[in-house]
Amino acid sequence: MMDSHHSSDASSSAGAENPTHHRVSHDDSVLGNVREHFPFRLYDMLKYAAADDELHSIVSCSADGRSFSIHQKDIFVERIVPKFFKITKFRSFVSMINLCSLE
């Protein structure tokens, strides 16, 4: 018990000397969330579009599943993206791809 109390004091004093030492900035946290969740949401979005002939004409995967194509950018951003992401611009979608190194 004494060790855990001592450990807590040590981390508190370390934080007081350098308050940002153990903190993760909001930007790093958001970036981590994007990198962690974006590929799964992208997969779900592509799977969703593949199941619907009309949506499949807007965005589709290649036959080998290693890439995808956006055939109608404006409709893609208007109708499909909002179902899976909190973005409203194509440029933002591309930025998310770049952040995750999916290019």
Buried (B, 14 or more C-beta within 10 A) or exposed (E): EEEEEEEEEEEEEEEEEEEEEEEEEEEEEEBEEBBEBBBEBBBEBBEBBBEEEEBBEBBBBEEEEEEBEBEBEEBBBEBBBEEBBEBEEBEEBEEBEEEBEEE
